[in-house]
Amino acid sequence: MQPRDLSAHTPYVPGRGTEEVARELGMDPEDLTKLSSNENPHGPSPKAIEAIEDAAPTVSVYPKTAHTDLTEALADKWDLESEQVWVSPGADGSIDYLTRAMLEPDDEILEPSPGFSYYSMSARYHHGDAAQYEVSKGDDFEQSADLVLDAYDGERMVYLTTPHNPSGSVIPRDELVELAESVDDHTLIVVDEAYGEFADEPSAIDLLSEYDNIAVMRTFSKAYGLAGLRIGYACVPEAWADAYARVNTPFAASELACRAALAALEDEEHVEKTVESVEWARDYLRTELDVPTWESAGNFVLAEVGDASAVSQAAQREGVIVRDCGSFGLPECIRISCGTEAQTKRAVEVLNQVVSEVPTA
Ligand SMILES: *Cc1c(COP(=O)(O)O)cnc(C)c1O
């Protein structure tokens, strides 16, 4: 007995966790500065924690009203019909739902390279395939309609990541509109706004009232600090919004996740504090690191360090965990998440030291 041919399926490579690294180094996880997964260093909103505690005794029941309430709150926030909000386990869940709704076997998606690996993983799970457009370091990861259209060959889905992971670049709104107007009728533009809260650019969600070929994904994992609960959503055009009922995994967004997300949505102060702290840390990283960095609209900064593997391992020995971007196809770059003030300062101190000692590749 064997599973189907999975040789084209590459496993997802997550940023390394504190427990894992602490065990390996024989250190206390508390002594580690983990800036490898773009998490919220201030944790979740206290209101979300309270909501989780309050809901704990009810988890013997399948989630239903919490899911409905969250969907309605999000529809209200973005001025959409509730059918247009597809709540999912993380934005990764939304990627799966959109893929399920769109791809026939052998259909393709077009995705940025470097980019978020789950787009193509999901396409392959659903018997499709992936092609790439290059968001190139040589052009400072600039994103434009032309760049995508040069590579575009009628793919069924085209992913845009704005702010882009791992570079932090954004696609200007007029470029996005031009793209939506240029692609074939059967192509869906998926705008991944996982880091949307940290950017100055407005969300593309309001374009759904004009375009039936744009979907926008958002998540509670980053600015809202709920990564461990797995909760996100896609906003889709009204014309085909009812597909959700046919593609979603029943009860995949858990009761605790929905309740926490609802509470987090109400705590605007926590998000504002998080965004302010990210703005400070981005500036600090860009000003204080002794290596080239790129302007970022996300809660992370990409830095060119020479041998990213050697630098990230050396930093890790000093208790600072950053993301080696080798798995993104950028073996000379690391991505540093914005931490608290203390974490960010510590990371800069260690990285500058390490970079001065590690020979460049
Ligand atoms: C983190 C991230 C996501 C989604 O994360 P979830 O935790 O599944 O919500 C989606 N896209 C990009 C580019 C990300 O970095």
PDBQT file of the ligand as one rigid body, heavy atoms in Angstrom, charges set to zero:
ROOT
HETATM    1  C1  LIG A 401       1.182  33.896   7.551  1.00  0.00    +0.000 C 
HETATM    2  C2  LIG A 401       0.712  33.954   6.133  1.00  0.00    +0.000 A 
HETATM    3  C3  LIG A 401      -0.544  33.467   5.733  1.00  0.00    +0.000 A 
HETATM    4  C4  LIG A 401      -1.561  32.781   6.548  1.00  0.00    +0.000 C 
HETATM    5  O1  LIG A 401      -1.333  32.315   7.721  1.00  0.00    +0.000 OA
HETATM    6  P1  LIG A 401      -2.487  31.611   8.556  1.00  0.00    +0.000 P 
HETATM    7  O2  LIG A 401      -1.838  31.448   9.863  1.00  0.00    +0.000 OA
HETATM    8  O3  LIG A 401      -2.840  30.347   7.867  1.00  0.00    +0.000 OA
HETATM    9  O4  LIG A 401      -3.632  32.558   8.578  1.00  0.00    +0.000 OA
HETATM   10  C5  LIG A 401      -0.931  33.616   4.422  1.00  0.00    +0.000 A 
HETATM   11  N1  LIG A 401      -0.133  34.197   3.544  1.00  0.00    +0.000 NA
HETATM   12  C6  LIG A 401       1.065  34.666   3.873  1.00  0.00    +0.000 A 
HETATM   13  C7  LIG A 401       1.885  35.320   2.837  1.00  0.00    +0.000 C 
HETATM   14  C8  LIG A 401       1.533  34.551   5.170  1.00  0.00    +0.000 A 
HETATM   15  O5  LIG A 401       2.758  34.978   5.470  1.00  0.00    +0.000 OA
ENDROOT
TORSDOF 0
